[in-house]
Amino acid sequence: MTRLSGKTALITGSTDGVGRLVAKRLGEAGARVLVHGRNPERGEGLVAEIKEGGGSAAFLPADLSALAEVGRLAEAVQQRADRLDILINNAGIGTGGSGASRQTSPDGHELRFAVNYLAGFLLTRLLLPLIEQSAPARIVNVASAGQQALDFTDVMLTRGYSGTRAYCQSKLAQIMFTIDLAGELHGTGVTVNALHPATYMDTSMVRQAGIKPTSSVEEGSDAILNLATSPALESRSGLYFNGLREARADGQAYDPKARQRLKAISLELTGLSFPISADDGSHPGS
């Protein structure tokens, strides 16, 4: 991997699973790593490991199910770092397994949509000024091959709920945001790409869903770090990868009107004010 001395990276959900390994490997490559998670003991433990390996790291706690805590995390990043070269939106929750019941976030939003998508949308938006001033910089959204088109008449899945549908919808929303943002950031030196890192990695999320792991976190971390650091992708943006290969997401991701609707909903739910361009991401895959 490319040496990352002088670079700063934030990885959400990095106290466990593939995020933890990505954080360790970025630290080994010389980056200053901002570790995020909910568990201070695990977070400080990872920071200690990175420092023992000669790296630099700090732990920033936040529960991303609450939009107020997302805002506080963004403030903490801005206070602790004068640059942000890599943002990896990795935190998420799985399907919950068979029979998962509908849950809501502290803000009243469907929980998987809130954690897997809305938190990353808000965090990225709040950190964009810092990321843009650090350009060339990269944003990586860890999505999934499990995708399902959003029903804009019932985004919060108040009817016919299933954990799998909620998860797949939230992951497609991440990819739609990726393509939309890539168009917006065209020419800034900031790229944004999304990926399915690996299928059923050996993580607590997969095991909690009652699924037998079929791939390793090492495989997933290779794919994430490819988007975060590979010289071959330094000017490519608005892409979706399946592992190390460029792939095609669900068709709704490429519908500008659907992306516009999602963007409008997301801005409203997060309380952000941002101009909505009629162009809406005309440069995906550039």
Salt bridges, closest charged atoms under 4 A:
GLU49 OE2 - ARG20 NH2 2.48
GLU49 OE1 - LYS24 NZ 2.97
ASP85 OD1 - LYS7 NZ 3.92
ASP85 OD1 - ARG83 NH2 2.65
ASP151 OD2 - ARG159 NH2 3.89
ASP180 OD2 - LYS263 NZ 3.74
GLU184 OE2 - ARG125 NH1 2.67
GLU184 OE1 - LYS263 NZ 3.39
ASP202 OD1 - ARG207 NH1 2.46
ASP222 OD1 - ARG25 NH1 2.69
GLU246 OE1 - ARG236 NH1 3.08
ASP280 OD2 - ARG259 NH2 3.62
